[in-house]
């Protein structure tokens, strides 16, 4: 039978489908009692391993070399850690008429997360943008997010009742220390990690699936999902659609006003408008504990939305670049780097 392919402008990330299936498994067969204890311990170990691998993969030398393009990276950082949180705080006026307090806390948590790396690179490459700048911008965002995300979460989410002061210590113990250990060993194991990135990528994804199963299982046992209705979910999607539209518009206009060239503007838009699912899920598990299931729901919805919207934009910009090159009598531009998987 002939395989039916998804339209290129509407990418339903296969990994999201697996995540949704994991949520379904947690709903049907949640971990209880001793099983919950064992799954929780395995989840903690998986999170530590996940961030150890993040540290081992990150090339500090390449990150330092990329600092020369500091204006672009500063623009992305301000969009990710200033504009996003400000818009998240503005959305507080939607509680409780549009969003429940719990969904708002999850939305605000989404707003303090770092940007993605893989999908930003992929879309920048498709749109014929500055791929090397996208790599560095995503790297810096992840590095800064290791420290700034828990600090912003402590400052902004404490009043929402979704964050405890002990979360900062848990972040240091379960996330930051393994990450630093990976960085310290990167010189010796970095090449090995790079050679086996496909296998280790499966470890990454498997770890995140375990985190999702643990969080949603605990949510089912505690009965927190009775607080969410279909109407509230539709309202959340609408709010996130507005949030993404504002970020895409503001980053595009700001990059143009600041005098960046086309390729740099592409990198700024794609890096400055995204949030990382790969970092956000394990962080939420550490920060929110039993409430994590409800807190990561806005992030999972936003992740798929940003992939779908940015895929359409990237394709359109790619066609525009090719048409402009043809009009100028030049060869059609090609991406400056490989297209990466869209799962971060």
C-alpha positions in Angstrom: 0.0 0.0 0.0 1.3 3.4 -0.9 2.3 5.5 2.1 0.4 8.7 2.5 2.8 11.6 3.3 1.9 14.6 5.4 1.9 17.9 3.5 5.3 19.6 3.8 3.6 22.8 5.1 1.8 20.9 7.9 4.4 18.9 9.8 2.8 16.8 12.5 5.9 15.9 14.5 6.0 12.1 14.9 7.6 12.6 18.3 4.5 14.6 19.4 2.4 11.7 18.4 4.5 9.4 20.6 4.2 11.9 23.4 0.4 12.0 23.0 0.4 8.1 23.1 2.4 8.3 26.3 -0.1 10.6 27.8 -2.8 8.1 26.8 -0.9 5.3 28.4 -0.6 7.3 31.6 -4.4 7.9 31.5 -5.3 4.2 31.0 -2.5 2.7 33.2 -1.1 5.3 35.6 1.7 4.2 37.9 0.5 3.7 41.4 2.0 2.7 44.8 5.4 1.0 44.5 5.3 1.2 40.7 5.0 5.0 41.0 8.0 5.1 43.3 10.0 3.1 40.9 9.0 5.1 37.9 9.7 8.3 39.8 13.2 7.2 40.7 13.9 6.1 37.1 12.6 9.4 35.8 15.0 11.3 38.1 17.9 9.2 36.9 16.8 9.7 33.3 16.7 13.5 33.8 20.2 13.6 35.2 21.5 11.5 32.3 19.7 13.7 29.8 21.3 16.9 31.0 24.7 15.2 31.3 24.5 14.4 27.6 23.4 18.0 26.9 26.6 19.1 28.6 28.8 16.5 26.9 27.5 17.5 23.4 27.8 21.2 23.8 31.1 22.5 22.3 32.2 25.4 24.5 34.8 26.4 22.0 32.3 26.8 19.2 30.0 28.8 21.6 32.8 31.2 22.4 33.7 31.7 18.7 30.1 32.7 18.0 30.2 35.6 20.4 31.4 37.9 17.6 27.8 38.2 16.4 26.7 39.4 19.8 24.0 41.8 18.6 22.0 39.0 17.0 22.4 36.8 20.0 21.4 39.6 22.4 18.3 40.2 20.3 17.3 36.5 20.6 18.0 36.4 24.4 15.9 39.5 25.0 13.1 38.1 23.0 13.3 34.7 24.8 13.8 35.9 28.4 12.3 39.4 28.4 9.6 39.8 25.8 8.1 36.3 26.3 7.9 36.6 30.1 6.4 40.1 29.8 3.7 38.8 27.5 3.1 36.0 29.9 2.6 38.4 32.8 0.2 40.4 30.6 -1.9 37.2 30.1 -2.6 37.2 33.8 -5.6 39.4 33.1 -7.2 36.3 31.3 -7.5 34.5 34.6 -10.1 33.1 35.5 -12.4 34.0 32.6 -10.3 32.5 29.8 -7.6 30.5 31.5 -7.7 28.6 34.8 -5.0 29.5 37.3 -3.2 26.2 36.6 -3.2 26.6 32.9 -2.0 30.2 33.3 0.9 28.9 35.5 1.8 26.5 32.7 1.6 29.3 30.1 3.9 31.5 32.3 6.3 28.6 32.7 6.4 28.2 28.9 7.4 31.9 28.6 10.5 31.5 30.8 12.0 28.6 28.9 15.0 28.8 26.6 14.7 28.7 22.8 15.1 25.5 20.7 18.3 24.5 18.9 17.3 21.7 16.4 14.1 23.1 15.0 15.5 26.7 14.8 18.4 25.4 12.8 16.1 23.4 10.5 13.8 26.2 9.7 16.6 28.7 9.3 18.2 26.3 6.8 15.0 25.8 4.9 14.4 29.6 4.7 18.0 30.2 3.5 19.0 32.1 6.6 22.2 32.3 8.7 22.4 28.7 10.0 25.7 29.2 12.0 24.0 32.1 13.8 21.0 30.0 14.6 23.3 27.2 16.0 25.0 29.7 18.3 21.8 31.5 19.3 20.2 28.3 20.3 23.3 27.2 22.2 23.5 30.5 24.2 19.8 30.3 24.9 20.1 26.8 26.4 23.2 27.8 28.4 21.5 30.9 29.8 18.3 29.0 30.4 20.1 26.5 32.7 20.4 29.4 35.2 17.9 32.0 34.2 14.8 29.7 33.7 14.7 28.5 37.3 15.4 32.0 38.6 12.6 33.5 36.5 10.3 30.6 37.5 11.0 31.3 41.1 10.3 35.0 40.7 7.2 34.8 38.5 5.6 31.5 39.3 5.9 31.6 43.1 2.9 33.9 43.4 0.9 31.6 41.1 1.3 28.7 43.5 3.1 26.4 41.1 6.6 26.7 42.3 8.4 26.1 45.6 11.7 27.5 46.8 13.1 24.0 47.0 12.7 23.8 43.2 15.9 25.9 42.8 17.9 23.4 44.8 16.4 20.5 42.9 17.4 22.2 39.6 21.0 22.5 40.8 21.1 18.9 42.0 19.2 17.1 39.2 19.9 19.4 36.2 22.8 21.8 36.6 25.3 19.5 38.3 25.0 16.8 35.6 25.2 19.4 32.9 28.4 20.9 34.4 29.8 17.4 34.7 29.1 16.8 31.0 30.8 20.0 30.1 33.9 19.2 32.2 34.1 15.8 30.4 33.2 17.2 27.0 36.9 17.4 26.0 37.3 13.6 26.4 33.8 12.2 25.6 32.5 14.9 23.2 33.8 13.0 20.1 32.2 9.8 21.3 28.9 11.5 21.9 29.0 13.1 18.4 29.8 9.7 16.7 26.9 8.0 18.4 24.4 10.9 18.3 21.6 8.8 16.8 21.8 6.2 19.6 22.1 8.9 22.3 19.2 10.8 20.6 17.0 7.7 21.4 18.2 8.0 25.0 17.2 11.6 25.0 13.7 10.9 23.6 13.2 7.9 25.8 14.1 9.9 28.9 11.6 12.6 28.0 8.9 10.0 27.4 9.6 8.6 30.8 9.3 12.1 32.3 6.0 12.6 30.6 4.6 9.3 31.7 5.6 10.0 35.3 4.1 13.5 35.3 0.8 12.5 33.7 0.5 9.4 35.8 0.8 11.4 39.0 -1.7 13.9 37.6 -4.2 11.1 37.0 -3.8 9.6 40.5 -4.3 13.1 42.0 -7.3 13.8 39.8 -6.0 17.1 38.5 -7.3 16.5 34.9 -10.9 17.0 36.0 -10.0 20.7 36.2 -9.5 21.0 32.4 -12.4 21.1 30.0 -12.5 21.1 26.2 -13.5 24.8 26.2 -10.5 25.7 28.4 -8.2 23.8 26.0 -9.5 25.7 23.0 -9.1 29.0 24.9 -5.5 28.0 25.7 -4.8 27.3 22.0 -6.2 30.7 21.1 -4.0 32.5 23.6 -0.9 30.6 22.5 -1.7 31.4 18.8 -1.8 35.1 19.7 1.4 34.8 21.7 3.2 33.1 18.8 1.9 35.7 16.3 3.1 38.6 18.5 6.6 37.1 18.9 6.9 36.4 15.1 5.8 39.9 14.3 7.9 41.7 16.9 11.1 39.8 16.1 10.7 40.4 12.4 10.1 44.1 12.8 12.8 44.6 15.4 15.4 42.7 13.3 14.6 44.9 10.3 14.6 48.1 12.3 18.0 47.2 13.8 19.5 46.9 10.3 20.2 43.1 10.2 20.5 41.5 6.8 18.0 39.0 5.5 19.8 35.9 6.6 20.3 37.2 10.1 16.7 38.3 10.3 15.6 34.8 9.5 17.7 33.4 12.3 16.4 36.0 14.8 12.7 35.2 13.9 13.1 31.5 14.2 15.3 31.5 17.3 13.5 34.3 19.1 10.0 32.9 18.8 10.4 29.3 20.0 10.5 27.4 23.2 12.3 24.2 23.9 10.2 21.1 24.6 13.4 19.1 25.3 14.5 21.4 28.1 11.0 22.3 29.3 9.6 18.8 30.1 12.4 17.6 32.4 12.7 21.0 34.1 8.9 21.0 34.8 9.2 17.6 36.4 11.8 18.9 38.8 10.2 22.2 39.5 6.5 21.2 39.9 6.6 17.6 41.0 3.0 16.2 41.1 1.6 19.3 39.3 3.9 18.9 36.3 1.4 17.1 34.1 -0.9 20.1 34.0 2.0 22.6 33.7 3.5 21.0 30.6 0.3 20.9 28.7 0.7 24.5 27.4 4.2 23.7 26.3 3.2 20.5 24.4 0.5 22.4 22.5 2.8 25.4 21.8 5.5 23.1 20.5 3.4 21.6 17.8 1.9 25.0 16.9 5.3 26.6 16.5 6.4 23.7 14.2 3.4 24.0 12.0 3.4 27.8 11.7 7.2 28.2 11.3 7.2 25.4 8.6 4.8 27.5 6.5 6.9 30.7 7.0 10.1 28.9 6.2 8.8 27.4 3.0 7.5 30.8 1.9 10.7 32.6 2.7 12.6 29.9 0.8 10.6 30.5 -2.3 11.0 34.2 -2.0 14.8 33.9 -1.7 14.9 31.6 -4.8 12.7 34.0 -6.7 14.9 37.0 -5.7 18.0 35.2 -6.7 16.5 34.3 -10.1 15.5 37.9 -10.7 19.1 39.0 -9.9 20.5 36.5 -12.3 22.2 34.5 -9.5 22.0 30.7 -8.7 19.2 29.9 -6.3 20.5 29.9 -2.7 20.8 26.7 -0.8 20.7 26.0 2.9 23.9 26.7 4.8 23.6 23.6 6.9 21.7 20.3 7.3 18.1 20.1 8.2 17.7 18.9 11.7 14.9 16.9 13.3 12.0 19.1 14.6 11.7 17.6 18.1 13.5 20.1 20.4 
